[in-house]
Amino acid sequence: MSTMIRTTPRALMERRRRLLADIGMGYEELRARAFTYSLTTEELSVWHAVEDIDRLLGCDGWYIRVEDRDLHAVA
């Protein structure tokens, strides 16, 4: 049985920000290191989580700031 978690775009954006802060990297650095296979196990886990969040938010990761009203609801 699958587990479904309800969240909001704001909560997803905050989680994404915290994940990047926890490893001390910005999106651009994390992405560059991911493409050169230079990530630790923890960083790779964060990379996958950030990719998943971006997919849910319907963005490609290159945004700087997105207001909640510009995002589609995540069910």
N, C-alpha and C positions, 0 to 999 in steps of 0.2 A: 504494500500500500504506500502510495506517495504522500508526502507531507506538503501541504500548501501553506505558505506564509503570506499574509496580507501586509502590505507596506505602502508607503507614500513616496512620491518622487523626492520630497525633501529628506526623508529618512534614508533613501538610497544614496542621495548626494552626500549626506553627512557620513554615512558608512564608507563611501569611496574616499572621502577626504581623510577620515581616520586611518584607513588602511594604508594610504600613501604616507601619511605622517608617521605611522608606526615603523615603517622601514626607512624613513628619512629620505625619500626620493619623490621627485615630481613625476607626472605622467610621462613626459618626454624621455627622461632618463630611464625609467622603468621599461618603456616600450623599446628604446634603442638596445638596452641590455637583453631584453627578451629575444629580439631578432638576431642577436649574436650569440645566443645560448650562454649568457654570462650571469645567470641568476642563481642565487642560492635556493635551497628548497623552500625556505620561507618566502623569499621574493617571488618565486614561481607561483606559489599558492596565492599571493596577493595579486599577481598579474592575471591569473585566471578569474579571481573574484572581481577585479576591476573590469575585465572584459565582459563578464556576465552582467554586472551592473550597467555598463554602457549599453549592452544589448537590450536590457529591460527598459532603459531610459530612451532608447531609440536614437542614440547619438554615437559618434565614432571616436569619442575620447578626446577630441581636439578642442572642445569648447573651453572657455575660460570661466564664464559664469552664466548660468541659465536660471532664469526666474521660474518659480513653480508654475506660474500661469502659462508658460511656454511649453510645458511638458504634458504629455498625455498621461492620464491616470493609469496606474499600475495596479491591476487586480490581483 
